Amino acid sequence: MWGIACGWMYCRIVLGKWRVGRWDGGALIYPPLDHWLWLVPACLIGACIGSFLNVVIYRVPLGLSVNEPKRSFCPHCRKPIPMVLNLPLISWLWLRGKCRECGARIAFRYFAVELLTAVAFGVVWFCYVPVAPVVVVVLLWAMVSLWVAISFIDAEHMIIPIGLTWAGTGLGLLGCALWPQLPVLAGEAGNWWQGLLKGGIGWLAGFIGLGIVVELGKLAFGRKELKFPDPVAWSLREPEGDEDPMCFVIGGEELAWWDIFNRKTDRLLVEAADIRVDGESIGGGLLTIRQEEIELPDGKVQRLAKLKSLDGTAARAVIPREAMGMGDVHLLGMIGAFFGWGGVLFSLFGGCLLALAAAVVARIGLGRPLPFGPFLVLGAAGWMLGGWRLLAWYMDFLSPLLQA
């Protein structure tokens, strides 16, 4: 609502000098859509969408509704934020990044998301309004919004909500049908069904191509084995707050639940010297832990939700892990639905280079988790903003060599 209101007021006040004629049937003339003045309402709308994305980024990983409660609230004291204090960008600066009610710190992420989305909306408008229909620009705005939400959720929680990627895939295929040039920015456009076909091929290239890599990685690196010379304490630790996951703790090492269980077939095996269920020892043996239940050494299965505590001692544990999450597969498929197979290749290559550079700079060692979603998004953004020209140049460069 803030975005629509700001855009309307801008058109009435700032662009009013372009109005000619009379109100009773007179013509209304505004500057062309590629005029720089239109960047202001585009950025204003982006900032307001960014404010909503902050709600998505906070609530979706916690399983909360983005509609209930309808009003934003402080994540610390839970008190609703009045509309006058919920102005994008302005409120965070005005309140100096603190809640007015409890004085708790409001993360800089909230301001960064609003600013990033505002800038992204302006850049997309500037780059695509001269060449694409406005409806396609709106679809690209939606794509950028999903990118921002996915990137921040993945960076904070190491997960990518599949629902967001499916929504983006549908928008991408629609955009390819409305503007067949979208999936083949460096080639011939064709008609609507050819654009839709190229978007579908792009989705298959991203989803199946990276999916194969994930499955091979699971076969090669899908198990992490921990051994101890003497039995050490292990336990399941309940989350301390709404934003914290349940953890498996062994020998002082904590592993978040969502880092262990990525598939329904994943199993956490504990060779326990002692198992205590709700504080009562039941002896030792092989304990199998699934995402929502446990299988005791005697074969009995119990739901985790019904247990008060589970702990003991163990000398060995086999922990499932992923070389890459399936969320990245869905994300690359979404990118392919928008930009075709060329966008898939460029985004994957660029994302790998950026992730490697980030790992070196941050000194992240082998085996340490690193969210890959934000780097895929950066690679796709590079393609959208002109990276396709690099691919076209590269293909032209190879053509004489292949013909020789």
MARSE-339173 format. One record per residue (C-alpha): residue in three letters; z, x, y. Coordinates in steps of 0.02 Angstrom, whole numbers, plus 50000, padded with zeros to 5 digits. Layout:
% MARSE-339173
ALAZXY...
This chain:
% MARSE-339173
MET500005000050000TRP500415014150120GLY498705021850087ILE497765005650121ALA498785002250278CYS498555019950346GLY496695019950311TRP496465002950394MET497455007950549TYR496465024050562CYS494815014750556ARG495405002350688ILE496155014950809VAL495265031650789LEU493555025650736GLY493585010750853LYS492525019650982TRP491035018350864ARG491144999350868VAL489734991150965GLY489184973350995ARG490264957851001TRP491524950450882ASP490514934450864GLY489204941350747GLY488984958150833ALA488584973350726LEU489934985850681ILE489355003850677TYR490445017850609PRO490085036250585PRO489185040850423LEU490295042850271ASP490015061650267HIS490735063550443TRP492285074450448LEU493345060550526TRP493345051250360LEU494335065550285VAL495885059350375PRO496005042350288ALA495485050650125CYS496955062750137LEU498135048950191ILE497665038650039GLY497875054149930ALA499635057349997CYS500125039449958ILE499395040549783GLY500355056849763SER501955047449803PHE501595035649658LEU501145050349546ASN502895057149573VAL503535041049493VAL502345043549346ILE502835061849324TYR504685057749322ARG504695041649220VAL503315043049090PRO504045057948991LEU505715048848985GLY504935032948917LEU505345023149076SER504235009849152VAL503285014449310ASN503474996349369GLU505324993049334PRO506254996249443LYS504874993749570ARG505735003949705SER505895022749694PHE507655029149667CYS508605045349684PRO508625054349515HIS510435059449546CYS511375044349616ARG510075031549557LYS510145021949721PRO508505014049779ILE507585022949919PRO507165011750068MET505325010350113VAL505625018350282LEU506275033850191ASN504855033850065LEU503455039550179PRO502345052450091LEU502625070350150ILE503585064850306SER505175058650221TRP505445074450119LEU505275085350274TRP506315073550381LEU507755073150256ARG507555091950221GLY507325089050036LYS508975079750012CYS509485062049965ARG510195052750115GLU511485043750006CYS512225057549897GLY511555073249980ALA510855079949815ARG509355091249817ILE507655082749794ALA506485094949708PHE505075102749809ARG503925096149672TYR503935078949756PHE503235086049918ALA502025097549825VAL501275083149723GLU500965072749879LEU500205087349974LEU499125092949827THR498465075349797ALA498085073149982VAL497095089349989ALA496205085449825PHE495655068249888GLY494975076150046VAL494035089649951VAL493255077149830TRP492715066049974PHE491955080650069CYS491015087449918TYR490375071349838VAL490135058049971PRO488505066250032VAL487725065549858ALA488615052149754PRO488985033549773VAL490685029449846VAL491215020949684VAL490965037449593VAL492035046249723VAL493405033449690LEU493265037049503LEU493415055749539TRP494965051849643ALA495685043049491MET495245058049383VAL496075070049504SER497625058949508LEU497735059549318TRP497495078449323VAL498955080549443ALA500105069549339ILE499615077949175SER499805095549247PHE501555092949315ILE502155083649160ASP501485097349048ALA502215111149157GLU503945102949155HIS504045095248982MET502685104148881ILE501895087448834ILE500315078248886PRO500415059148878ILE498935053448773GLY498845036848866LEU498375045949027THR496975055648942TRP496255039948861ALA496225031349030GLY495345046549103THR494075046548962GLY493615028548997LEU493425032049184GLY492365047249146LEU491145037649037LEU491035024049169GLY490655037149302CYS489285044749194ALA488475027549175LEU488575023749362TRP487965040949416PRO487035049949275GLN487035066049376LEU488915067949348PRO488885075449171VAL487355086449208LEU487705093149383ALA486505107549353GLY485145097749262GLU484085082149264ALA485035065849282GLY484075052549185ASN484555034149181TRP486255025849151TRP486225026348961GLN485705044648961GLY487165048549076LEU488335038848962LEU487645048048811LYS487925064948892GLY489705059848937GLY489995054648756ILE489305071248693GLY490445080148816TRP491955070648749LEU491485075148570ALA491225093448618GLY492935094348700PHE493925084148575ILE493175090048412GLY492855107948468LEU494625111348526GLY495315100448386ILE494585112348258VAL495395126948348VAL497075117948345GLU496965114348159LEU496515132348120GLY497955138148227LYS499125126448135LEU498595134047969ALA498815151848032PHE500355150248143GLY501105133348099ARG502775139748032LYS504145150048110GLU505435157047989LEU507175162048043LYS508245172647924PHE510015178647948PRO510975191247840ASP512505179847844PRO512575160947868VAL512615155848051ALA513085139548134TRP511755126448162SER511835108948236LEU510865094848317ARG511375093348499GLU511205076748586PRO510365076448758GLU511585078748901GLY510545068849027ASP509065057249037GLU507875071749065ASP508545082748924PRO507855081948746MET508845082848585CYS508935100848524PHE509065110048359VAL510265124548382ILE510405138948257GLY511135156148283GLY511245153148471GLU509405148548486GLU508995131348555LEU507375122348513ALA506905106148601TRP506445091548489TRP504725089448567ASP504355107848536ILE504715105848350PHE503935089148306ASN502155086848364ARG501515077448211LYS502205064448092THR501985076947950ASP503065090448030ARG504635095247933LEU506085106247986LEU506845114547831VAL508615121347832GLU509305131047683ALA511105126647721ALA512655134747651ASP513605119747718ILE513065102847786ARG514235091647886VAL513705073647916ASP514775064748046GLY516065078648025GLU516175077147834SER515585091647726ILE514385087147586GLY514055104847521GLY512495115447536GLY510665114647487LEU508965111647562LEU509035099647709THR507395091947769ILE507395085647949ARG506005074348012GLN505755067648186GLU506805052048157GLU507685054847991ILE508455067647873GLU508315070147686LEU509905076947608PRO509885089147460ASP510235074647339GLY508685065347400LYS509575052347507VAL508725048347672GLN509685043647829ARG509095038648002LEU509575050948138ALA509945036748258LYS511385031148145LEU512225048248137LYS513605053448255SER513405072048218LEU512495084048103ASP512925102348088GLY513415116147967THR512975134147924ALA511345141447859ALA510525158147823ARG508715152347836ALA507685139247928VAL505825135647930ILE505275127748094PRO503585119148120ARG502605124148274GLU500895122148352ALA499695135348414MET499155122048539GLY499645103848561MET498505089148528GLY498755083848708ASP497655098448761VAL496315092148641HIS496325074848721LEU496325082648895LEU494785093248858GLY493935077848786MET494315068648948ILE493555083049048GLY491995082348939ALA491845063448967PHE491685067049153PHE490675083149155GLY489775084648988TRP489765099348869GLY489455111849010GLY491075106549093VAL491975108448927LEU491395126348902PHE491755131449081SER493475123049084LEU493995130848918PHE493395148248964GLY494125147449139GLY495755139949076CYS495975153848947LEU495685167349079LEU496915159249201ALA498225156749064LEU498065174849011ALA498245180749191ALA499765169549216ALA500565176049055VAL500325194049113VAL501015190649287ALA502505180749222ARG502765193249080ILE502755179848947GLY502745188148777LEU501835183148619GLY502565167848535ARG503305161048697PRO502705143448743LEU501535141648891PRO500855124848951PHE498965125548938GLY498565108849019PRO498715114849200PHE497515129249165LEU496235117649085VAL496355106749240LEU496085121849354GLY494565126749252ALA493865109049265ALA494205108749452GLY493215124949467TRP491755116849377MET491845101249487LEU491845111549647GLY490325122049603GLY490665131349442TRP489145122849367ARG488105134149480LEU488815149349388LEU488315141849221ALA486565138049287TRP486395155849351TYR487015162749185MET485775152349085ASP484355157749200PHE484905175749177LEU484865174148987SER483195165148977PRO482095180848996LEU483185190248872LEU483045176448742GLN481145175348763ALA480915194148745
